[in-house]
Amino acid sequence: MGYRLRLVVVIVACGKVLIWGGSSLQLSGVVLDSVSLEPMSFVNVCLKNTQVGCATDENGYFSLRAELENADTLCIERVGYRRSCLVINPGSFRNGFIRVLLKRKPVKLPEVSIIGYARGTSSTDEMVLTGEVFHTVPEVGEVDVLRVLRSAPG
């Protein structure tokens, strides 16, 4: 008798979730730099009041699925850029494509140390980058540290 009662409670609870559950939304879009309009890779994209989030791919695209009962805020952020937040209302938003332009907000770092260890040996290489070094690379004043490192010799 106790088993049947528990089974009925579980079935009713699951039915209640299915009937009154939130709206399932597919949020997808692209994140671009507001000045150059270049796609931005590895930008954090998350819903503020949930634990749902992702990062943009190499071409700036993101896609995430969320169950929303009420309006929530989609936050897009990356170091060196201002945070952008968009209100997503499940009643009015239906699986659309979002285009986000992030504005630059440079962060001045005193220096960046990169240390490389060779496998199987005890030798190491260290490179220290300062603000002066960043201005000698082809993209003068580039805020994307990864892009600067890709263009640095060696």
N, C-alpha and C positions, 0 to 999 in steps of 0.2 A: 504494500500500500504506500509506503514512504517513497519508494522508487518512482511509482506512477505520479505522485504529487510533485516530486522534483522535476520529472520530465515535462509535466504540464507547465510548471513555472518557467522552465528554460524555453519552451516553445513560445509562450506568451511574451517573455522578455525579448526574444529574438524578433518576433513579429512586431513588437512595439518599436524596436530600433529600426526595422526596415520601413515601417509606415511613417514614423515621425523623425527619422534620421535626417541628417543634413543633406544639402545638395552636393552632388559630386561634380567638381569642376576640373577641367583640364586647362591649366594655365601655361601658356607658352609664349615665347617672344624672343626678342633680341635686345642686347644692351650695347649701346654705341657711345663713343666719346663725343661730347657735345661740340667740340671744336673741329676735330678732324673727321668725324663721322665714321671712324674706323671701328670695327667690332672689337669688343673687350672680352678677353678670355679670363676665366677663373674668377668671375665676380660672384659674390654671395647673393643668393636670392632666397628669401624665406617669408613665410607668413608669420606675422608678429605674435599672434596669440596661440600658435600651435608649435609643434616640433617638426613641421613639414618645411623642407628647404632643399636646395640644390646649388650647384655652381654652373656657370655658363661654360660651354665647351670652347674649343680653340677659335671658333667662328662667332662667338658671342651669343649663341642660342641657348635657351633654357626651356625646360618643360617639366612641370610637376602636376600631380593630381592631388586634389584636396577635397575633404568633406567639410563643408561649411554650413552651419546652422544660421549664423548671423553674419553681418558684414565684418570683414577682417582687413588688415592692412598688409599689403605686399611690400616688403622692404628690400631694396637693392643697394648694396654697398661694397666698396673696395677701398683699400688704403690709397690715399692720394686723390680721392674723389669725394664729393659731398654725397651723403646718403639721400636716396630718393624713395619716397613712400607713396603708394597708390592705394586708395580704398577700393576693395573688391566687395561688391554686394551680390550675393548669389542670386537674388531675384532679378537683377538687371544684367548680369554678366553671364554670357553663355559661350564658353569655349572659344574665346577670341584670341587674337594675336596681339601682343603688347610690344610696343617699341619704346624703349627707355633711353633717354639721353642723360648721361651722367656728366656733371660739371666738375672740372678739376679743382682740387683743393690741395696744393702741394704740401708735403710734409718734409721738412728739412731734417735730414739725418746727419749726425756728426761724422760718422764713418760706418762702412760696412766691411766686415772681415769675412773672407771666404777661405776656408781651409780644406784642402784635398788630401786624402790619405791614399797611398798606393797599396793595392792588395798584395799581401805576401811580403811586404817590406816595411821597414820602420820609417821610410822617408815621407815627408809631408811637404806640400807647397802651400804658401799663404799669399793671398792678394788682399790688400787693403785699399778700398775705394773711398775717396773723399769727394766733397763737392767740386773741387778743382778737376778731378779726373772725369767726373760726369760731364763737364762742359767741354771736354776735348773730344768726345765721341761725335760721330756724324750728326746724330739727332740732338742738337744743342737744346738743353733744357728739358729733355725727355723725362716725364714723370714715371714712366713704366720702367722699373728697375730691371725686370726680366729682359725687356727689349734692349736696354743698354748693355747688359751682360752678353747677350747674343751677338751684339755688334763689336764688342771689345776684342782686341787681338788675343790669340792664345786660347 
